[in-house]
């Protein structure tokens, strides 16, 4: 076998549902020198990450940290640590990632119950209340923003329900955190996990997460310290958490002043995650979310300006991704392929009942910019024309320009000032 050359990826504008182009500042941070996992610089960086992500999640939770995995690993860590085999979990399923919560909970040995929602809509509070009355779950697990359908699930009122039924509340914020409002403490969320590769503008591979004192109590009730590092007085659980790597009780100890060894922290990813949060907070969380709202709105109005139809419930739509029905007679995959080949732009396909019916176009993180929106709309128009679709000349770009012109805050270099 011949020796491969150095890695040299093509230049792309990633305008799908994620991952997106990482912010150059994040990539620069990830090129910094490595230090040992107990070096004072490293442990101070871990403390800084905890403080930064408390502000991103809008929480005072002490246990706010990184889980060294993709976002899916953080979901699994939360569920396997919060739920013992046989306990009941309720999952409203309104897209692909609700199904993922179900699968992970089932693999953790939970008794899983679902509320099945039409894709493109959200679970209504009365539906959840009726199911909780019937199921009496230990954990209510929801996707906050599901990119498979672009739906953004409201969380107001869920804490009151969970208090009534003595239930924990988990949120998967992989695709929503940063770019959409998420108020961990105000909404009474017990556990929330995210990912860097969407609104936060980083690469996949590290997952910020936060856990309430209530959740920490449940997790620590199953705590077991490994035999090789255990000292007198350390717990040995009768029903320990079923995963070693995703054992949050041990991960909490690693991020605590005790620094009890669990794994070797992914230093480069920690640098990147730290910079992701720093960049968000430097702009200001409210301004960062407003920017996602503006450019997401421009993209949505722009695709409508091309004569395309937006998918899903617009009243409950994520700011950072829009679903678009593929026009009749148009080969959706051929259009995606031509956009990638001719313009270097990637837009997303869909899953399940939406496969072959809907494109998903993202405007998030570093790519929530005016130039990225306008370039994508112009390219989509050109490719649709070559595919035989009758679209208004300049309709998408012109419609987006109207959104920008109406914005109350002027734009500087494509970014809201």
KEFI-842261 format. One line per 8 residues: number of its first residue (from 1); their letters; for each residue y negated, x negated, z of C-alpha. Coordinates in pm, whole numbers, padded with zeros to 5 digits, always signed. Layout:
! KEFI-842261
NUM) A) Y,X,Z; ...
END
This chain:
! KEFI-842261
1) XXXXXXXX) +00000,+00000,+00000; -00343,-00135,-00093; -00595,-00207,+00181; -00864,+00066,+00195; -01226,-00037,+00174; -01492,+00033,+00437; -01564,+00396,+00512; -01835,+00529,+00282
9) XXXXXXXX) -01862,+00907,+00295; -02061,+01094,+00029; -02404,+01229,+00111; -02374,+01597,+00203; -02598,+01876,+00325; -02365,+02071,+00555; -02489,+02431,+00550; -02168,+02599,+00658
17) XXXXXXXX) -02079,+02737,+01002; -02027,+02384,+01140; -01995,+02099,+01161; -02342,+02018,+01040; -02521,+01692,+00965; -02568,+01503,+01289; -02923,+01424,+01392; -02995,+01058,+01302
25) XXXXXXXX) -03114,+01000,+01657; -02770,+01103,+01784; -02595,+00867,+01541; -02822,+00584,+01651; -02743,+00652,+02015; -02373,+00637,+01934; -02410,+00286,+01797; -02513,+00152,+02140
33) XXXXXXXX) -02300,-00110,+02312; -02004,-00009,+02526; -01994,-00073,+02899; -01713,-00036,+03152; -01637,+00310,+03284; -01757,+00216,+03635; -02053,+00008,+03526; -02366,+00133,+03706
41) XXXXXXXX) -02523,+00207,+03367; -02225,+00423,+03275; -02212,+00621,+03597; -02589,+00675,+03586; -02555,+00796,+03225; -02291,+01045,+03342; -02532,+01171,+03608; -02806,+01205,+03344
49) XXXXXXXX) -02572,+01402,+03120; -02496,+01643,+03404; -02867,+01697,+03472; -02953,+01741,+03104; -02683,+01999,+03039; -02779,+02200,+03345; -03107,+02259,+03161; -02930,+02339,+02832
57) XXXXXXXX) -02700,+02592,+03001; -02987,+02716,+03223; -02789,+02671,+03542; -02794,+02501,+03880; -02415,+02448,+03873; -02320,+02113,+04022; -02009,+02098,+03802; -02182,+02067,+03466
65) XXXXXXXX) -02026,+01786,+03267; -01847,+01677,+02951; -01484,+01733,+02864; -01356,+01456,+02638; -01223,+01667,+02354; -01337,+01895,+02079; -01469,+02234,+02185; -01118,+02381,+02163
73) XXXXXXXX) -00999,+02138,+02428; -01275,+02255,+02662; -01166,+02616,+02610; -00810,+02518,+02696; -00920,+02317,+03000; -01110,+02617,+03133; -00836,+02872,+03083; -00546,+02655,+03200
81) XXXXXXXX) -00744,+02554,+03510; -00876,+02902,+03597; -00562,+03104,+03525; -00223,+03062,+03689; +00091,+03187,+03511; +00127,+03563,+03543; -00240,+03636,+03612; -00412,+03888,+03388
89) XXXXXXXX) -00669,+03794,+03126; -00876,+04040,+02922; -01013,+03926,+02584; -01235,+04139,+02358; -01137,+04022,+02008; -01402,+04061,+01738; -01323,+03758,+01522; -01102,+03456,+01476
97) XXXXXXXX) -01207,+03284,+01795; -01123,+03579,+02016; -00772,+03542,+01881; -00791,+03175,+01983; -00874,+03271,+02343; -00573,+03502,+02341; -00340,+03231,+02213; -00458,+02972,+02465
105) XXXXXXXX) -00428,+03219,+02754; -00079,+03319,+02643; +00028,+02954,+02625; -00107,+02910,+02979; +00138,+03180,+03090; -00118,+03454,+03146; -00054,+03823,+03096; -00306,+03882,+02819
113) XXXXXXXX) -00468,+04213,+02727; -00710,+04265,+02439; -00981,+04497,+02316; -00961,+04499,+01936; -01302,+04525,+01771; -01379,+04559,+01401; -01483,+04219,+01266; -01861,+04207,+01231
121) XXXXXXXX) -01930,+04413,+01544; -01944,+04332,+01917; -01765,+04471,+02221; -01970,+04746,+02385; -02012,+04744,+02762; -01837,+05079,+02805; -01536,+04954,+02607; -01510,+04651,+02833
129) XXXXXXXX) -01553,+04864,+03146; -01273,+05102,+03044; -01039,+04812,+02968; -01119,+04640,+03297; -01049,+04962,+03485; -00709,+04975,+03319; -00616,+04605,+03327; -00782,+04475,+03648
137) XXXXXXXX) -00800,+04120,+03506; -00836,+03793,+03692; -01045,+03658,+03401; -01264,+03824,+03139; -01292,+03580,+02847; -01536,+03631,+02561; -01670,+03441,+02265; -02050,+03439,+02288
145) XXXXXXXX) -02116,+03366,+01920; -01823,+03393,+01679; -01900,+03209,+01354; -01610,+03381,+01179; -01809,+03706,+01187; -02161,+03580,+01288; -02156,+03831,+01579; -02342,+03744,+01902
153) XXXXXXXX) -02189,+03916,+02203; -02432,+04045,+02469; -02351,+03937,+02825; -02594,+04156,+03017; -02408,+04383,+03259; -02082,+04188,+03255; -02140,+04024,+03595; -02170,+04364,+03762
161) XXXXXXXX) -01840,+04468,+03604; -01673,+04144,+03708; -01798,+04182,+04064; -01663,+04535,+04080; -01319,+04421,+03964; -01324,+04080,+04141; -01295,+03903,+03807; -01407,+03567,+03672
169) XXXXXXXX) -01625,+03556,+03360; -01573,+03291,+03089; -01786,+03233,+02777; -01702,+03028,+02469; -02043,+02909,+02353; -01914,+02651,+02104; -02122,+02782,+01814; -02411,+02940,+02002
177) XXXXXXXX) -02528,+02707,+02280; -02874,+02564,+02221; -02964,+02775,+01920; -02923,+03115,+02087; -03033,+03226,+02430; -02763,+03171,+02692; -02852,+03219,+03059; -02556,+03103,+03263
185) XXXXXXXX) -02686,+03179,+03610; -02888,+03490,+03526; -02589,+03646,+03350; -02348,+03538,+03623; -02117,+03343,+03394; -01852,+03152,+03589; -01745,+02911,+03315; -01899,+02827,+02981
193) XXXXXXXX) -01796,+02563,+02731; -01966,+02439,+02417; -01948,+02188,+02137; -02186,+01934,+01989; -02121,+01998,+01619; -02315,+02323,+01579; -02664,+02388,+01713; -02672,+02073,+01928
201) XXXXXXXX) -02672,+01852,+01618; -02396,+01605,+01703; -02041,+01524,+01595; -01734,+01706,+01717; -01542,+01528,+01992; -01719,+01598,+02320; -01764,+01935,+02486; -02033,+02017,+02742
209) XXXXXXXX) -01924,+02269,+03005; -02047,+02429,+03324; -01865,+02597,+03614; -02000,+02816,+03892; -01914,+02757,+04259; -01686,+03062,+04233; -01495,+02904,+03943; -01484,+02566,+04116
217) XXXXXXXX) -01326,+02729,+04421; -01051,+02882,+04209; -00989,+02553,+04026; -00983,+02344,+04343; -00736,+02583,+04505; -00483,+02442,+04254; -00597,+02082,+04289; -00344,+01802,+04293
225) XXXXXXXX) -00434,+01432,+04290; -00198,+01211,+04089; +00057,+01017,+04293; -00058,+00680,+04159; -00409,+00718,+04300; -00349,+00963,+04585; -00450,+00868,+04939; -00376,+01034,+05270
233) XXXXXXXX) -00542,+01372,+05282; -00551,+01427,+04905; -00397,+01764,+04807; -00058,+01831,+04653; -00060,+02185,+04514; +00230,+02430,+04525; +00113,+02569,+04189; -00082,+02287,+04021
241) XXXXXXXX) -00278,+02323,+03701; -00026,+02308,+03417; -00203,+02037,+03218; -00280,+01684,+03330; -00541,+01591,+03070; -00715,+01929,+03094; -00693,+01953,+03475; -01051,+02036,+03566
249) XXXXXXXX) -00997,+01966,+03935; -00922,+01604,+03848; -01204,+01591,+03593; -01446,+01717,+03862; -01336,+01428,+04084; -01398,+01182,+03800; -01754,+01311,+03758; -01816,+01316,+04134
257) XXXXXXXX) -01955,+01032,+04349; -01593,+00943,+04429; -01531,+00859,+04057; -01159,+00911,+04108; -00997,+00784,+03790; -00864,+01046,+03552; -00907,+00899,+03205; -01135,+00644,+03040
265) XXXXXXXX) -01456,+00824,+02956; -01532,+00838,+02582; -01841,+00620,+02610; -01969,+00656,+02255; -01932,+01035,+02266; -02110,+01043,+02602; -02403,+00857,+02447; -02407,+01108,+02162
273) XXXXXXXX) -02384,+01411,+02391; -02662,+01272,+02608; -02887,+01230,+02303; -02803,+01580,+02174; -02927,+01734,+02499; -03224,+01497,+02523; -03340,+01592,+02172; -03309,+01964,+02246
281) XXXXXXXX) -03504,+01937,+02569; -03766,+01706,+02421; -03845,+01983,+02171; -03816,+02240,+02450; -03523,+02480,+02477; -03740,+02781,+02392; -03893,+02608,+02089; -03552,+02485,+01979
289) XXXXXXXX) -03416,+02841,+01987; -03727,+02976,+01813; -03674,+02722,+01534; -03316,+02841,+01488; -03440,+03199,+01481; -03705,+03124,+01219; -03485,+02931,+00977; -03191,+03164,+01029
297) XXXXXXXX) -03417,+03457,+00945; -03549,+03278,+00636; -03194,+03217,+00515; -03091,+03578,+00576; -03394,+03719,+00396; -03348,+03458,+00124; -02990,+03562,+00039; -03109,+03921,+00030
305) XXXXXXXX) -03382,+03807,-00209; -03099,+03694,-00438; -02960,+04047,-00432; -02676,+03959,-00196; -02564,+04176,+00097; -02555,+04047,+00454; -02229,+04103,+00642; -02201,+04246,+00992
313) XXXXXXXX) -02416,+04410,+01258; -02764,+04268,+01210; -02870,+04386,+01556; -02616,+04148,+01712; -02621,+03848,+01481; -02623,+03480,+01568; -02950,+03304,+01484; -02774,+03008,+01327
321) XXXXXXXX) -02529,+03151,+01074; -02536,+03440,+00825; -02242,+03607,+00656; -02291,+03706,+00291; -02067,+03930,+00081; -01944,+03751,-00232; -02066,+03950,-00536; -01809,+04143,-00736
329) XXXXXXXX) -01665,+03938,-01019; -01764,+03605,-00861; -01501,+03351,-00757; -01621,+03256,-00410; -01424,+02932,-00388; -01541,+02823,-00733; -01902,+02874,-00626; -01846,+02672,-00308
337) XXXXXXXX) -01683,+02396,-00510; -01965,+02379,-00761; -02230,+02372,-00487; -02050,+02076,-00333; -01995,+01890,-00662; -02332,+01951,-00825; -02568,+01967,-00527; -02379,+01803,-00241
345) XXXXXXXX) -02419,+02122,-00037; -02138,+02278,+00166; -02132,+02646,+00260; -01846,+02810,+00446; -01552,+03025,+00352; -01406,+03295,+00579; -01086,+03382,+00763; -00851,+03673,+00820
353) XXXXXXXX) -00972,+04008,+00685; -01289,+03842,+00550; -01109,+03574,+00346; -01233,+03582,-00013; -01494,+03845,+00073; -01766,+03659,+00265; -01947,+03325,+00258; -02091,+03188,+00581
361) XXXXXXXX) -02413,+02989,+00560; -02541,+02800,+00861; -02890,+02689,+00961; -02840,+02497,+01281; -02921,+02181,+01468; -03069,+01911,+01248; -03026,+02138,+00944; -03242,+02419,+01084
369) XXXXXXXX) -03525,+02304,+00856; -03734,+02459,+00582; -03632,+02206,+00317; -03262,+02260,+00391; -03299,+02638,+00367; -03497,+02630,+00042; -03269,+02371,-00120; -02958,+02574,-00033
377) XXXXXXXX) -03106,+02896,-00169; -03216,+02727,-00493; -02873,+02570,-00541; -02693,+02897,-00467; -02909,+03078,-00723; -02833,+02817,-00990; -02459,+02826,-00930; -02449,+03206,-00920
385) XXXXXXXX) -02630,+03221,-01253; -02377,+02985,-01407; -02104,+03207,-01264; -02241,+03505,-01453; -02403,+03681,-01158; -02735,+03849,-01226; -02970,+03722,-00958; -03351,+03739,-00955
393) XXXXXXXX) -03511,+03414,-01071; -03657,+03243,-00765; -03573,+03547,-00555; -03414,+03360,-00268; -03672,+03086,-00234; -03963,+03327,-00273; -03824,+03559,-00004; -03775,+03268,+00236
401) XXXXXXXX) -04127,+03144,+00167; -04257,+03486,+00276; -04078,+03447,+00610; -04234,+03106,+00661; -04577,+03232,+00560; -04553,+03511,+00815; -04445,+03277,+01096; -04703,+03275,+01375
409) XXXXXXXX) -04664,+02898,+01425; -04732,+02668,+01130; -04462,+02436,+00999; -04507,+02062,+00981; -04262,+01884,+00752; -04031,+02186,+00749; -04000,+02196,+01130; -04182,+02444,+01348
417) X) -04471,+02259,+01509
END
